């Protein structure tokens, strides 16, 4: 029926109608491609988040000034982290073992509270660089006279 109508229309209208149909097909095809691409991306991101494996990280920290380890903040990313319970060495309170489980990826670091610091300072300094998951030992420069003050050196 539509073809009958098209045949009765003058040529200029048939051409115009054909162009309109072609444009509608292009819009439909483009819309479908965009929807499929967005759906694929959303699915990939969903599975990446769901499949994040927890990693156990552990290590030893030492406050080089001799001050006791007050807190260990395990950081996984920019604003992601949690406090680990330090297992202090009874013979030397400036040394503590710790372990934690991270989910933010394979890279992590520590911020250490040495001596009588405020809780908020534990998340600030001294801090280590980011390391691969696993076991690491850190020597933390917590003496303001130390040229590396505010950092933790990875020993292992």
Helices and strands as residue ranges (DSSP letters): H 2-8, H 11-50, E 55-63, E 69-75, E 81-84, E 87-89, E 92-102, E 107-114, H 119-122, E 127-128, E 131-132, E 135-140, E 151-154
